[in-house]
Amino acid sequence: MTFASGIVRTTRKALRFAAPFVRYRVCGSVTPVLAGYKITHKCNLTCLHCPYWKRKGADQGFADTIVTLDRLQSMGVRILIFEGG
């Protein structure tokens, strides 16, 4: 990779990340930038601030997880935090 192509690549990434913020300031449209995804609700901790360990039921299957992640990406999510377990 040349120096110039590195600058172009970095600039493209920065613009892609900044697009939702610019869209909000210019058009007033809100796009989620950050999302948290709970991989599982099964947890051996019982933290008072967290309700997820109390949830019962099956976890989401692999195919449904892919659909959810694709939906988050199409909504404009740029930062995804995986949680759970």
Buried (B, 14 or more C-beta within 10 A) or exposed (E): EEEEEEEEEEEEEEEEEEBBEEBEEEEEEEEEBEBEBBEEBEBEEEEEEEEBEEEEEEBBEEEEEEEEBEEBEEEBBBEEEEEBE
